[in-house]
């Protein structure tokens, strides 16, 4: 997984380098009042598209989390709304940033043991419920 992330990151950086070079070329030709060759224009457009696609792919891999994280996030969201708590109120109770809770609820954050325990305490439930959706007496 780390090797794939490294390769994707490298390709994205190289693609962005070519994109910046392409923009520089356009500005250079424009300032010298020369027309840009058609092949160069097509190359710049193609490289720009590839850069954006690769950047999007690399961001999707960031959110390729284990399904348990999405399930925990859904449970936190439902419990927070059921208890009438805002993100800020839950953040204050749990000592976890509002942004982290927001990302967790949307399945874009992998929960740590610290966050699991603090959220369970703040929501007045067991960690087992957050992990499996079962109360201890249901086991």
Secondary structure as UniProt FT lines:
FT   HELIX           2..31
FT   TURN            32..33
FT   HELIX           38..62
FT   HELIX           67..82
FT   TURN            83..84
FT   HELIX           87..94
FT   HELIX           98..105
FT   TURN            106..107
FT   HELIX           113..123
FT   HELIX           127..132
FT   HELIX           136..138
//
